Amino acid sequence: MLTTDHDAAEANDMAADHRSLLDEIVRDGARPMLTAVLQAEVAAYAARFADQLDETATAWWRATAITRSARC
């Protein structure tokens, strides 16, 4: 069984500017991965229901797809 042993008061005292370098590196690395995963999830969801979109929604989706591809 996994357990943690830490002082809750000490953990709460860590302000954003006192985070360790490792914490910052991990967070900076996680952000783009989470962004990519969320974008893929939204695209898969939209593709799953693509047959239920009308012309207006389809045009919007195509326009946003162009915007998304330009960001990559």
C-alpha positions as CSV (number, residue, x, y, z in Angstrom):
1,M,0.0,0.0,0.0
2,L,1.3,3.5,-0.9
3,T,1.5,6.0,1.9
4,T,2.7,9.5,2.2
5,D,4.4,11.1,5.1
6,H,4.6,14.9,5.0
7,D,3.8,17.8,7.2
8,A,0.6,19.4,5.9
9,A,1.5,22.8,7.3
10,E,4.9,22.8,5.7
11,A,3.4,21.8,2.3
12,N,0.9,24.6,2.6
13,D,3.6,27.1,3.3
14,M,5.3,26.5,0.0
15,A,4.4,29.5,-2.1
16,A,4.6,29.5,-5.8
17,D,7.9,31.3,-5.8
18,H,9.4,28.8,-3.4
19,R,8.8,25.8,-5.5
20,S,11.8,23.7,-6.4
21,L,13.4,23.8,-9.8
22,L,12.3,20.2,-10.3
23,D,8.7,21.1,-9.7
24,E,8.9,23.9,-12.3
25,I,10.6,21.6,-14.9
26,V,7.9,18.9,-14.4
27,R,5.1,21.4,-14.6
28,D,6.6,23.1,-17.7
29,G,6.9,19.6,-19.3
30,A,3.4,18.5,-18.4
31,R,1.6,21.5,-19.8
32,P,2.2,20.8,-23.5
33,M,1.5,17.1,-23.0
34,L,-1.8,17.9,-21.3
35,T,-2.7,20.4,-24.0
36,A,-2.0,17.8,-26.8
37,V,-4.0,15.1,-24.9
38,L,-7.0,17.5,-24.4
39,Q,-6.9,18.6,-28.1
40,A,-6.9,15.0,-29.2
41,E,-9.7,14.2,-26.9
42,V,-11.9,17.0,-28.2
43,A,-11.1,16.1,-31.8
44,A,-12.0,12.4,-31.2
45,Y,-15.2,13.5,-29.5
46,A,-16.1,15.8,-32.3
47,A,-15.3,13.2,-34.9
48,R,-17.5,10.7,-33.1
49,F,-20.5,12.9,-33.5
50,A,-19.5,14.6,-36.9
51,D,-22.5,13.1,-38.6
52,Q,-24.7,15.0,-36.3
53,L,-23.3,18.5,-37.2
54,D,-25.1,20.9,-39.5
55,E,-23.4,23.0,-42.1
56,T,-22.8,25.9,-39.7
57,A,-21.1,23.7,-37.1
58,T,-19.1,21.9,-39.7
59,A,-17.8,25.2,-41.1
60,W,-16.9,26.3,-37.6
61,W,-15.1,23.0,-36.9
62,R,-13.1,23.3,-40.2
63,A,-12.1,26.9,-39.4
64,T,-11.0,26.0,-35.9
65,A,-9.1,23.0,-37.2
66,I,-7.1,25.4,-39.5
67,T,-6.4,27.6,-36.5
68,R,-5.3,24.6,-34.4
69,S,-3.0,23.2,-37.1
70,A,-1.3,26.7,-37.4
71,R,-0.4,26.6,-33.7
72,C,1.5,23.3,-33.9
